[in-house]
Amino acid sequence: MSDIFSRIEHSRTADEVVQQIESLILEGVLRTGDRLPGERELARQFDVSRPILRDALKA
């Protein structure tokens, strides 16, 4: 039986996290010096795994 599902690229999810953070910065919601929540809480809010979040924060 052949595979019917396409592999999901994790980078797309990380890119979505980056885009949301960038939007919050551009909208003035996040400002210079603001602290982001801890990694675990941020991953929970974005509903992503911590490795995905780490990839996004490297960008």
Secondary structure, DSSP 8 states (H G I E B T S, - for coil): ----S----HHHHHHHHHHHHHHHHHTTSS-TT-----HHHHHHHHT--HHHHHHHHH-
